[in-house]
C-alpha cells in the first residue's frame, strides 16, 4: 500500500522526543514525497531545555513540510493521568481546529503512563480517523507485533538516528538513547517487512472506500 491523497497530518507525542523516535523517519519521507503537506505537531510535556529541544527538533524534522504548526505544552512528566481533564480539553480544542488524514500517536499498550493517556485520548477524540500508533523502545520491554510497516531508506534511517542524538543532548546520558538503539529497531522492523530499515505502527482500524 502507498500513501496517497494525504493533506493533513497530526503528530502527537507525550514528551519532547517521542514523535521523532516513533515516526520521525516516516514524517520525513512523507514530507519529501508530498511537499504540500500540512502538519500539526503537538508535544504535551516539555519544559526548560527540553522545551527548546522539542521546538528545534520539530523544525528540523518538518523542514520539508508545506505548512506546519508546532505546539509545545508543559504537562508534568509522569503525571498525565492526574491531568486528564486539561489534556482532554486540549484534544477537543485541537479537534475543532484541525482535520487530519492520519494521526500518529503512542501505542495503546505502552507501559509508560503518559504515553497511554495520549493514546487513549487520541482514540476518544479522533476515532473516525486513520490512527497509526508508533512504538518507543525502553527498559520496560513493551515492544509488540506491529502490523503496518513503512520502508525507510538507509540515508533517512541514519539521518533520524544522528539527529536524535544531536538535537536532544539532555538525553545523551541515558544508556539506551543512542544511534545504535534507534538503528537497531529500524533494522529489526525492516527485516520483518523484507526491507533494510523500516518504522512500524499498530493500526487497529482502517476503513477503505
Secondary structure, DSSP 4 states (H G I P E B T S, - for coil): ----S--EEEEEEEETTHHHHHHHHHHHHHHHHSTT-EEEEEEEE--THHHHHHHHHHHHHTTT-SEEEEEE-BPPTT-GGGGHHHHHHHHHHHHHH---SEEEEE-TT-SSHHHHHHHHHHHHHSTTSEEEEE----TT-------EEEEE-HHHHHHHHHHHHHH-GGGTTSTT-SHHHHHHHHHHHHHHTTSSEEEEEE-S-----
